[in-house]
Amino acid sequence: VVRSASPRLARRSDDLVGSLIDSSTSLLAAQRHDVVRFAVGAPNEELIPVDDFDRYFGQPSPGKYDYGSSEGEAHFIETVVELLAAYGEDTRPDRLVITAGGMQGLDIAFKMFVDPGDLVVVESPTYTNGLSTALSYGASVLEVPVDDNGMVVEYLPELVASTGSVPQAVYVIPNFQNPSGTTLSLERRLMLLELVDRWDCVLIDDDPYGLLRFEGRDIPTFRQLDPHNRHVFSVRTMSKILAPGLRVGWIDASPEFRQLIVNSKQAMDTCTNVPAQMAMDGYLRSGSFDSHLAFLRETYRERKHAMVAAVDELLGEDAIHTSPEGGLFLWLRLQGRLAGIDTSELFHLALKRGVAFIPGPAFTRTDRFTDSLRLGYATSNNERIRVGVERLADSLEMVLAQLTGDFP
Ligand SMILES: Cc1ncc(COP(=O)(O)O)c(C=O)c1O
């Protein structure tokens, strides 16, 4: 029998671009030598309440291993509403649908609002996986620069006008943005709310890090600023606050969209992991969350300062970096003697020398950010942070020596 080649792929497969961040998880797991893992953007084992979760997973509950409701377990939804109220965010069960982490929320958002060819505004740099989800639905992406106050919303009207279309979606990570660590200012939040009203498009408000503020003052969320704005579609996750492996998050959106969100889930995975919701419910109801969050904030504050101190001392004038007031990431741009080093090339050498980061080009579809990189400070203690930055500085010196021909 003569067999033909592989089956023909759908056209959309060209837009399934994957994620260097996710691939780095497997790459790091495969390393047999000691690597400081600045590439990782999540709490590590020591910062996850593992014993508590083990205990709650072990508790018998009726229906625990059944299919659950597509919108999420009713009891758990109530718990989330109460938790959010305690942290100043007023919501209601009919606004919430529980998702398999933030990524499923983003997938549903783009699936519901974006047709092939539609204009989607994103930050530049932006979260790799959010960008690849938009692309997987055929979005035509407009990247808008980020400065120390988040997306430069002032540029937006002109940039959008130059495309000749009106956006279908604006995708923004308002707090301690991944990857830059910057936070969208109050003025810009208000401007964005006005613009999405004017364009009648969805504002995908992806905020996994908002509760992880360790310095400065909270800035109101889009929902707090404009509680009844139906353009705001909020995506949340517990991955960065409790544990990424549990895959629990939620969408908070106008109730008019709830059935469609549920329909999207039913065509995708039927229901969210029931034991994970029950275990998280038990944990949140135990009252341990507040002290855990306070502990995380303090730990991240210390680690951020350890990283900034090491970077300032070891790279000095040859790098500039952001100074996040929360979250997990610092964004670093090489300059001075180090200008011209391509961080994607640096990555391989640095990995061999025992430090991993995410190169800047992973966060854009343009050719920008070859001189930049994302450093995550969450997974390493202060001593390891110092070791990691030393290895990074050594790797940079080696690449520099290769470039200038001074290599021994
Ligand atoms: C901005 C942003 N959105 C969404 C996610 C995805 O979260 P989850 O792991 O819960 O899918 C991440 C994770 O890195 C993120 O940084």
The ligand as a Gaussian input file, in Angstrom:
#p B3LYP/6-31G(d) Opt

LIG

0 1
 C        0.251000      37.811000      32.482000
 C       -0.063000      36.371000      32.632000
 N       -1.269000      35.923000      32.301000
 C       -1.604000      34.630000      32.428000
 C       -0.690000      33.716000      32.895000
 C       -1.088000      32.271000      32.916000
 O       -1.460000      31.831000      34.144000
 P       -1.829000      30.297000      34.382000
 O       -0.553000      29.580000      34.638000
 O       -2.731000      30.321000      35.532000
 O       -2.505000      29.785000      33.145000
 C        0.580000      34.127000      33.248000
 C        1.604000      33.155000      33.693000
 O        2.780000      33.368000      33.585000
 C        0.905000      35.493000      33.118000
 O        2.113000      35.974000      33.429000

